Amino acid sequence: MKGSFSSLINSEQLVLVDFSAEWCGPCKMLAPILKQVKDEMGEDLKIVKIDVDKNQSLANTFQVRGVPTLMFFKEGKQLWRQSGVLQKAELVQLAKSYL
């Protein structure tokens, strides 16, 4: 997983990483919001969901303490990070600001 994650965030495409967990209520609320963001952004944005329970070393690497935690990456750089549920408009606006 780590190798492919690294190649994902090192691409020129903007990547939104969603660190989440099966048992997390807010994560379940965020899923349809992320789908709407993807529908609006299309090929400009890749969204990757990471289950922190299945990928603990990755979560530790990025010091994820709470879920959901969202991060934008482009060309290997972390551009932004926030924990909690964001609304579609906020996420689309953020994504467009990094394109």
LINMOQUI-V561466 format. One record per pair of residues at least 24 apart in sequence whose ideal C-beta (glycine too) atoms are under 10 Angstrom apart, sorted by sequence separation. I is the first residue (numbers start at 1). J is the second residue. D is the distance in whole Angstrom. If there is no record, write none. Layout:
BEGIN
i:I j:J d:D
i:I j:J d:D
END
This chain:
BEGIN
i:27 j:51 d:9
i:70 j:94 d:9
i:74 j:98 d:6
i:16 j:41 d:9
i:27 j:52 d:10
i:48 j:73 d:9
i:72 j:97 d:9
i:73 j:98 d:9
i:74 j:99 d:9
i:72 j:98 d:6
i:14 j:41 d:8
i:24 j:51 d:10
i:45 j:72 d:9
i:46 j:73 d:9
i:24 j:52 d:9
i:16 j:45 d:6
i:17 j:46 d:9
i:18 j:47 d:7
i:19 j:48 d:10
i:20 j:49 d:6
i:21 j:50 d:10
i:22 j:51 d:7
i:24 j:53 d:10
i:13 j:43 d:8
i:14 j:44 d:6
i:15 j:45 d:8
i:16 j:46 d:7
i:17 j:47 d:8
i:18 j:48 d:7
i:19 j:49 d:8
i:20 j:50 d:7
i:21 j:51 d:6
i:22 j:52 d:10
i:23 j:53 d:8
i:13 j:44 d:8
i:14 j:45 d:5
i:15 j:46 d:5
i:16 j:47 d:5
i:17 j:48 d:5
i:18 j:49 d:5
i:19 j:50 d:5
i:20 j:51 d:7
i:21 j:52 d:5
i:22 j:53 d:7
i:13 j:45 d:8
i:14 j:46 d:7
i:15 j:47 d:8
i:16 j:48 d:7
i:17 j:49 d:8
i:18 j:50 d:7
i:19 j:51 d:8
i:20 j:52 d:7
i:21 j:53 d:6
i:22 j:54 d:9
i:13 j:46 d:5
i:14 j:47 d:10
i:15 j:48 d:6
i:16 j:49 d:10
i:17 j:50 d:6
i:18 j:51 d:10
i:19 j:52 d:5
i:20 j:53 d:10
i:21 j:54 d:9
i:34 j:68 d:9
i:11 j:46 d:8
i:19 j:55 d:8
i:34 j:70 d:9
i:9 j:46 d:10
i:30 j:67 d:9
i:31 j:68 d:9
i:8 j:46 d:7
i:21 j:59 d:9
i:30 j:68 d:5
i:9 j:48 d:8
i:19 j:58 d:8
i:29 j:68 d:9
i:8 j:48 d:6
i:19 j:59 d:6
i:26 j:66 d:9
i:27 j:67 d:6
i:28 j:68 d:9
i:30 j:70 d:8
i:17 j:58 d:9
i:26 j:67 d:7
i:27 j:68 d:5
i:24 j:66 d:9
i:25 j:67 d:10
i:26 j:68 d:6
i:27 j:69 d:10
i:5 j:48 d:8
i:19 j:62 d:7
i:21 j:64 d:10
i:24 j:67 d:5
i:25 j:68 d:10
i:4 j:48 d:10
i:20 j:64 d:10
i:23 j:67 d:9
i:24 j:68 d:7
i:47 j:91 d:10
i:5 j:50 d:8
i:17 j:62 d:8
i:19 j:64 d:5
i:21 j:66 d:10
i:22 j:67 d:10
i:19 j:65 d:10
i:21 j:67 d:5
i:45 j:91 d:9
i:17 j:64 d:10
i:19 j:66 d:9
i:20 j:67 d:5
i:21 j:68 d:8
i:45 j:92 d:9
i:19 j:67 d:6
i:20 j:68 d:5
i:40 j:88 d:7
i:47 j:95 d:10
i:1 j:50 d:9
i:18 j:67 d:9
i:19 j:68 d:6
i:20 j:69 d:8
i:37 j:86 d:9
i:39 j:88 d:9
i:40 j:89 d:10
i:5 j:55 d:8
i:18 j:68 d:6
i:19 j:69 d:4
i:20 j:70 d:9
i:37 j:87 d:10
i:41 j:91 d:9
i:45 j:95 d:5
i:18 j:69 d:8
i:19 j:70 d:8
i:36 j:87 d:10
i:37 j:88 d:6
i:40 j:91 d:9
i:41 j:92 d:7
i:44 j:95 d:7
i:45 j:96 d:9
i:6 j:58 d:10
i:17 j:69 d:8
i:18 j:70 d:6
i:19 j:71 d:7
i:33 j:85 d:7
i:34 j:86 d:10
i:36 j:88 d:5
i:37 j:89 d:9
i:40 j:92 d:6
i:44 j:96 d:8
i:1 j:54 d:8
i:2 j:55 d:8
i:5 j:58 d:6
i:17 j:70 d:7
i:18 j:71 d:8
i:33 j:86 d:7
i:35 j:88 d:9
i:36 j:89 d:10
i:37 j:90 d:9
i:38 j:91 d:10
i:45 j:98 d:9
i:1 j:55 d:6
i:16 j:70 d:6
i:17 j:71 d:5
i:30 j:84 d:9
i:33 j:87 d:7
i:34 j:88 d:9
i:37 j:91 d:5
i:41 j:95 d:6
i:44 j:98 d:10
i:45 j:99 d:8
i:2 j:57 d:7
i:16 j:71 d:7
i:17 j:72 d:8
i:30 j:85 d:5
i:33 j:88 d:5
i:36 j:91 d:9
i:37 j:92 d:6
i:40 j:95 d:9
i:41 j:96 d:8
i:44 j:99 d:6
i:1 j:57 d:9
i:2 j:58 d:6
i:5 j:61 d:9
i:15 j:71 d:8
i:16 j:72 d:6
i:17 j:73 d:6
i:29 j:85 d:5
i:30 j:86 d:8
i:32 j:88 d:9
i:33 j:89 d:10
i:36 j:92 d:9
i:40 j:96 d:10
i:1 j:58 d:7
i:5 j:62 d:10
i:15 j:72 d:7
i:16 j:73 d:8
i:26 j:83 d:9
i:28 j:85 d:10
i:30 j:87 d:10
i:33 j:90 d:9
i:34 j:91 d:8
i:37 j:94 d:10
i:38 j:95 d:10
i:14 j:72 d:6
i:15 j:73 d:5
i:26 j:84 d:7
i:27 j:85 d:8
i:33 j:91 d:7
i:37 j:95 d:7
i:41 j:99 d:9
i:2 j:61 d:8
i:14 j:73 d:8
i:15 j:74 d:7
i:26 j:85 d:5
i:13 j:73 d:9
i:14 j:74 d:5
i:15 j:75 d:10
i:25 j:85 d:10
i:13 j:74 d:8
i:14 j:75 d:9
i:15 j:76 d:10
i:17 j:78 d:9
i:30 j:91 d:9
i:9 j:71 d:9
i:11 j:73 d:9
i:12 j:74 d:7
i:13 j:75 d:9
i:19 j:81 d:10
i:9 j:72 d:10
i:10 j:73 d:8
i:11 j:74 d:8
i:12 j:75 d:6
i:16 j:79 d:10
i:9 j:73 d:4
i:10 j:74 d:9
i:11 j:75 d:7
i:15 j:79 d:10
i:16 j:80 d:9
i:17 j:81 d:9
i:19 j:83 d:9
i:8 j:73 d:8
i:9 j:74 d:8
i:10 j:75 d:6
i:11 j:76 d:9
i:14 j:79 d:8
i:9 j:75 d:8
i:10 j:76 d:4
i:9 j:76 d:6
i:10 j:77 d:9
i:5 j:73 d:10
i:8 j:76 d:10
i:9 j:77 d:8
i:7 j:76 d:10
i:9 j:78 d:8
i:6 j:76 d:8
i:16 j:91 d:7
i:16 j:94 d:9
i:16 j:95 d:7
i:14 j:94 d:10
i:14 j:95 d:6
i:14 j:96 d:9
i:16 j:98 d:10
i:15 j:98 d:10
i:14 j:98 d:5
i:14 j:99 d:6
i:13 j:99 d:10
END
